[in-house]
């Protein structure tokens, strides 16, 4: 057994993320104790982020000067991203995904939920890209890849002909089911809800009734606001209806979507949510962390959870003047400010 490691500082503990001076004891990767310590150094300790929706394969198409609407760029099977993925070699795909994973680790992100194209080989490529790294990808496979992944990732029900068969097959294998829904309009949300999904992505144009149904049925919703704006499916803070989702007690998770357009940087995604959607800081950080539940093990700093957090020394920047670590982590932190990852 490894010797216990003790990390001391001002930690955002439990799901309510209340800052407090503590000693965190970690043994064999598990938080074994959290003890109050009034003399703890003024080092911020934040639970690691989990990027709840990515398309890491798109790294090979990063900033390719593409133009066009949502359908032309990312809709299967003939969207630009799909053509670029088909043209890329396996080595290019793995190298690209590995590079994005390294960026996420540097930015305090310990895992992601990825929609992975390319069938079984596509899933294996992502597994290889993450191999040996302190990073947990939850993979939603496509094109048959779901058999070797944690789940099935479906584009809009409008884009796939055999949804019922795919879902039935995945259910028999005890796989999670995730849908893109409501990205361009609300027209495909009810169809996705009919399949009793484990996760819904975007919900950009969800109605109040649909939001309430997700809350009542405890279906988590992943919002990707920067992607929505970049792809032109919203120009207002009413879409996605983040405020309404939180008011109705939806489980809201945060994702960055296609690396083709948006860096998988959770600091930037949180800052955008704060600036444009005026969400409450505690809700924003919670949304950036609680996607970790998809791994079966939460990243919140609680006794018994696996250790997944990072430290920031505010004395190394103007953050030493901060009156609110939670808000400053959202507005002012960045990958280079992280002192230590523990995950």
C-alpha positions as CSV (number, residue, x, y, z in Angstrom):
1,X,0.0,0.0,0.0
2,X,1.2,3.5,-0.9
3,X,1.9,6.0,1.9
4,X,-0.9,8.5,2.4
5,X,-0.4,11.8,0.7
6,X,-1.7,15.0,2.3
7,X,-2.7,18.1,0.3
8,X,-3.5,21.2,2.3
9,X,-5.3,24.4,1.2
10,X,-8.6,26.1,0.7
11,X,-10.7,23.4,-1.0
12,X,-14.1,23.5,-2.7
13,X,-15.5,20.6,-0.9
14,X,-18.5,18.4,-1.4
15,X,-21.1,19.1,-4.1
16,X,-22.0,22.5,-2.6
17,X,-18.4,23.5,-3.3
18,X,-18.1,25.5,-0.1
19,X,-14.5,26.8,0.3
20,X,-12.8,25.7,3.5
21,X,-9.3,25.3,4.9
22,X,-8.6,21.6,5.0
23,X,-6.1,18.8,4.8
24,X,-7.1,16.2,2.2
25,X,-5.6,12.7,2.7
26,X,-5.2,10.5,-0.3
27,X,-4.3,6.8,-0.2
28,X,-4.0,4.7,-3.3
29,X,-5.9,7.3,-5.3
30,X,-8.9,7.5,-2.9
31,X,-9.7,10.4,-0.6
32,X,-9.5,8.8,2.8
33,X,-10.0,11.9,5.0
34,X,-10.8,15.5,4.9
35,X,-9.9,17.4,8.1
36,X,-10.4,21.0,8.9
37,X,-7.1,22.9,9.2
38,X,-7.3,26.6,10.1
39,X,-3.6,26.9,9.3
40,X,-3.9,25.5,5.8
41,X,-1.9,27.4,3.2
42,X,-3.8,29.8,0.9
43,X,-3.7,27.4,-2.0
44,X,-6.9,26.8,-3.9
45,X,-8.0,23.2,-4.4
46,X,-10.6,22.6,-7.0
47,X,-12.3,19.4,-8.0
48,X,-11.1,18.2,-11.5
49,X,-13.4,19.1,-14.4
50,X,-15.1,16.5,-16.6
51,X,-15.9,17.6,-20.2
52,X,-19.3,16.1,-20.7
53,X,-19.4,16.3,-24.5
54,X,-16.5,16.2,-27.0
55,X,-15.7,15.0,-30.5
56,X,-12.0,14.6,-30.0
57,X,-11.5,13.0,-33.5
58,X,-12.2,16.5,-34.9
59,X,-8.8,17.7,-33.6
60,X,-7.4,16.8,-37.1
61,X,-9.8,19.4,-38.6
62,X,-8.9,22.2,-36.1
63,X,-9.6,25.7,-37.4
64,X,-9.7,24.6,-41.0
65,X,-11.4,27.8,-42.2
66,X,-14.7,26.0,-42.8
67,X,-17.8,27.9,-43.6
68,X,-21.4,26.7,-43.8
69,X,-24.3,25.8,-41.6
70,X,-24.7,23.0,-39.0
71,X,-25.8,20.4,-41.6
72,X,-22.9,21.2,-44.0
73,X,-20.3,21.1,-41.3
74,X,-21.1,18.3,-38.8
75,X,-24.2,16.4,-39.8
76,X,-23.5,12.7,-40.8
77,X,-22.8,11.1,-43.1
78,X,-21.5,13.8,-45.5
79,X,-20.7,16.8,-43.3
80,X,-17.3,18.3,-43.7
81,X,-16.0,16.8,-40.5
82,X,-17.0,13.3,-41.6
83,X,-15.2,13.8,-44.9
84,X,-12.0,15.0,-43.1
85,X,-12.2,12.1,-40.6
86,X,-12.5,9.6,-43.5
87,X,-9.4,11.1,-45.2
88,X,-7.2,11.1,-42.1
89,X,-4.9,8.2,-41.2
90,X,-5.3,6.2,-38.0
91,X,-2.0,7.7,-36.8
92,X,-3.2,11.2,-37.4
93,X,-6.4,10.6,-35.6
94,X,-4.6,9.1,-32.6
95,X,-2.0,11.8,-32.4
96,X,-4.7,14.5,-32.7
97,X,-6.9,13.0,-29.9
98,X,-3.8,12.5,-27.7
99,X,-2.9,16.1,-28.2
100,X,-6.3,17.3,-27.1
101,X,-6.3,15.0,-24.1
102,X,-3.0,16.4,-23.1
103,X,-4.4,19.9,-23.3
104,X,-7.4,18.9,-21.2
105,X,-5.2,17.3,-18.5
106,X,-3.1,20.5,-18.4
107,X,-6.3,22.4,-17.9
108,X,-7.5,20.4,-14.9
109,X,-9.8,18.1,-16.8
110,X,-9.7,14.4,-15.8
111,X,-12.0,12.9,-18.3
112,X,-14.6,13.5,-21.1
113,X,-17.6,11.9,-22.7
114,X,-16.8,11.6,-26.3
115,X,-18.9,10.8,-29.4
116,X,-16.5,8.7,-31.4
117,X,-17.0,8.1,-35.1
118,X,-15.4,5.2,-37.0
119,X,-17.0,2.1,-35.5
120,X,-14.9,-0.3,-33.5
121,X,-11.6,1.0,-34.9
122,X,-12.6,4.5,-34.0
123,X,-13.3,3.5,-30.4
124,X,-10.0,1.6,-30.2
125,X,-8.2,4.6,-31.6
126,X,-9.4,6.8,-28.7
127,X,-8.6,4.2,-26.2
128,X,-5.1,4.1,-27.6
129,X,-4.8,7.9,-27.5
130,X,-5.7,7.9,-23.8
131,X,-3.6,4.9,-22.8
132,X,-1.3,5.5,-20.0
133,X,-2.6,9.0,-19.2
134,X,-4.4,10.1,-16.0
135,X,-7.6,10.6,-18.0
136,X,-10.9,8.7,-18.3
137,X,-12.7,9.0,-21.6
138,X,-16.3,7.7,-21.5
139,X,-16.8,6.7,-25.1
140,X,-20.2,6.8,-26.9
141,X,-19.5,4.8,-30.0
142,X,-21.1,5.0,-33.4
143,X,-21.3,2.8,-36.5
144,X,-21.1,-0.3,-34.4
145,X,-18.4,1.0,-32.1
146,X,-20.8,1.0,-29.2
147,X,-20.1,-2.7,-28.7
148,X,-16.6,-1.8,-27.4
149,X,-17.5,1.5,-25.8
150,X,-19.4,2.6,-22.7
151,X,-22.4,3.8,-24.7
152,X,-24.1,4.6,-28.0
153,X,-23.9,8.2,-29.3
154,X,-26.6,9.1,-31.7
155,X,-26.9,12.3,-33.8
156,X,-30.3,13.9,-34.1
157,X,-33.1,11.3,-34.6
158,X,-33.6,13.1,-38.0
159,X,-30.1,12.0,-39.1
160,X,-30.3,8.3,-38.4
161,X,-32.6,5.8,-40.1
162,X,-32.4,2.8,-37.8
163,X,-32.4,4.5,-34.4
164,X,-34.8,1.9,-32.8
165,X,-32.6,-1.0,-33.8
166,X,-29.5,0.7,-32.5
167,X,-31.0,1.6,-29.2
168,X,-32.5,-1.9,-28.7
169,X,-29.1,-3.5,-29.5
170,X,-27.2,-1.2,-27.1
171,X,-29.8,-1.8,-24.3
172,X,-29.2,-5.5,-24.6
173,X,-25.5,-4.9,-24.0
174,X,-26.3,-2.6,-21.0
175,X,-24.8,0.4,-22.8
176,X,-25.6,4.0,-22.0
177,X,-27.6,5.9,-24.7
178,X,-26.9,9.5,-25.6
179,X,-28.6,11.7,-28.2
180,X,-27.9,15.1,-29.7
181,X,-31.2,16.8,-29.4
182,X,-32.7,20.3,-29.8
183,X,-29.5,21.7,-31.3
184,X,-31.1,23.5,-34.3
185,X,-34.7,23.5,-33.1
186,X,-37.0,21.6,-30.6
187,X,-38.3,19.3,-33.3
188,X,-36.2,16.2,-32.4
189,X,-36.3,16.4,-28.6
190,X,-39.5,14.4,-28.1
191,X,-38.3,11.7,-30.4
192,X,-35.1,11.4,-28.4
193,X,-37.0,11.4,-25.1
194,X,-39.1,8.5,-26.4
195,X,-36.0,6.3,-26.2
196,X,-35.5,7.0,-22.5
197,X,-31.9,8.2,-23.0
198,X,-29.2,8.3,-20.3
199,X,-27.9,11.7,-21.6
200,X,-29.1,14.5,-23.9
201,X,-26.7,16.8,-25.6
202,X,-27.3,20.5,-26.4
203,X,-31.1,21.0,-25.8
204,X,-30.4,24.4,-27.2
205,X,-34.1,25.1,-28.2
206,X,-35.8,23.0,-25.5
207,X,-39.3,24.1,-24.5
208,X,-40.3,24.6,-20.8
209,X,-42.3,21.3,-21.1
210,X,-39.3,19.4,-22.4
211,X,-37.0,20.9,-19.7
212,X,-39.5,19.9,-17.0
213,X,-39.7,16.4,-18.4
214,X,-35.9,16.0,-18.3
215,X,-35.9,17.2,-14.7
216,X,-38.8,14.9,-13.7
217,X,-37.2,11.9,-15.4
218,X,-33.7,12.8,-14.1
219,X,-32.1,12.8,-17.5
220,X,-28.9,14.8,-17.5
221,X,-28.5,17.5,-20.1
222,X,-25.1,18.6,-21.5
223,X,-25.0,22.2,-22.7
224,X,-22.2,23.4,-25.1
225,X,-22.8,27.2,-25.3
226,X,-19.7,28.3,-27.2
227,X,-20.3,25.7,-29.9
228,X,-23.9,26.7,-30.2
229,X,-22.9,30.3,-30.8
230,X,-20.1,29.5,-33.2
231,X,-22.3,27.2,-35.3
232,X,-25.0,29.8,-35.4
233,X,-27.8,27.9,-33.7
234,X,-28.2,30.6,-31.1
235,X,-27.6,34.3,-30.7
236,X,-29.3,34.8,-27.3
237,X,-28.8,33.7,-23.7
238,X,-32.3,32.2,-23.8
239,X,-30.8,29.3,-25.8
240,X,-29.8,26.9,-24.4
241,X,-32.3,27.7,-21.6
242,X,-29.7,27.2,-18.9
243,X,-31.5,29.4,-16.4
244,X,-34.8,27.5,-16.9
245,X,-33.0,24.1,-16.7
246,X,-31.5,25.1,-13.3
247,X,-34.8,26.5,-12.0
248,X,-36.5,23.2,-12.8
249,X,-33.7,21.3,-11.1
250,X,-32.3,19.6,-14.2
251,X,-28.9,18.0,-13.9
252,X,-26.9,20.3,-16.1
253,X,-23.5,19.2,-17.3
254,X,-21.0,21.3,-19.3
255,X,-19.2,20.2,-22.5
256,X,-17.2,21.9,-25.3
257,X,-18.3,19.8,-28.3
258,X,-16.3,19.7,-31.6
259,X,-12.6,20.4,-31.2
260,X,-12.8,21.4,-34.9
261,X,-14.3,24.7,-33.7
262,X,-13.9,25.0,-30.0
263,X,-10.9,24.2,-27.8
264,X,-11.7,21.6,-25.1
265,X,-11.0,24.2,-22.4
266,X,-13.4,24.1,-19.5
267,X,-12.1,27.4,-18.0
268,X,-13.2,29.2,-21.2
269,X,-16.5,27.3,-21.3
270,X,-17.3,28.3,-17.7
271,X,-16.3,31.9,-18.3
272,X,-18.6,32.1,-21.3
273,X,-21.5,30.7,-19.3
274,X,-20.9,33.3,-16.6
275,X,-20.5,36.2,-19.0
276,X,-23.3,35.4,-21.5
277,X,-25.8,33.4,-19.4
278,X,-25.2,35.0,-16.0
279,X,-25.3,31.7,-14.3
280,X,-24.5,31.5,-10.6
281,X,-20.8,30.6,-10.1
282,X,-21.5,27.6,-7.9
283,X,-23.8,26.1,-10.5
284,X,-21.2,26.7,-13.3
285,X,-18.4,24.8,-11.4
286,X,-20.8,22.1,-10.4
287,X,-21.8,21.6,-14.1
288,X,-18.1,21.4,-15.0
289,X,-17.5,18.7,-12.5
290,X,-20.5,16.5,-12.2
291,X,-20.2,14.9,-15.6
292,X,-17.7,12.7,-13.8
293,X,-20.7,10.7,-12.6
294,X,-20.7,9.1,-16.1
295,X,-17.5,7.3,-15.0
296,X,-19.3,5.8,-12.0
297,X,-17.1,7.8,-9.7
298,X,-17.6,11.4,-8.8
299,X,-14.8,14.0,-8.9
300,X,-16.3,16.1,-6.1
301,X,-13.9,16.4,-3.1
302,X,-15.6,14.0,-0.6
303,X,-14.3,11.2,1.6
304,X,-14.5,7.9,-0.3
305,X,-14.3,9.4,-3.8
306,X,-11.4,8.9,-6.0
307,X,-8.9,11.8,-5.8
308,X,-9.5,14.1,-8.8
309,X,-8.6,17.7,-8.1
310,X,-6.0,20.4,-8.9
311,X,-4.3,23.2,-7.1
312,X,-3.9,26.9,-7.9
313,X,-1.6,29.2,-5.9
314,X,-3.3,32.6,-6.1
315,X,-0.1,34.3,-4.8
316,X,1.5,33.7,-8.2
317,X,-1.0,36.1,-9.9
318,X,-3.4,38.9,-9.3
319,X,-5.8,36.2,-7.9
320,X,-4.2,36.9,-4.5
321,X,-6.5,39.8,-4.3
322,X,-9.6,37.6,-4.9
323,X,-12.5,37.7,-2.4
324,X,-14.2,34.7,-3.9
325,X,-12.1,31.7,-5.1
326,X,-15.1,30.1,-6.8
327,X,-15.7,33.1,-9.1
328,X,-12.1,33.8,-9.7
329,X,-11.5,30.2,-10.8
330,X,-14.2,30.7,-13.5
331,X,-13.2,34.2,-14.6
332,X,-9.4,34.3,-14.2
333,X,-7.9,30.8,-14.0
334,X,-6.2,29.1,-16.9
335,X,-4.2,26.0,-17.5
336,X,-0.9,27.7,-16.8
337,X,-2.1,28.7,-13.3
338,X,-2.5,25.1,-12.2
339,X,0.2,24.1,-9.8
340,X,-0.5,20.4,-9.4
341,X,-3.0,17.8,-10.7
342,X,-4.0,15.0,-8.4
343,X,-5.8,12.5,-10.6
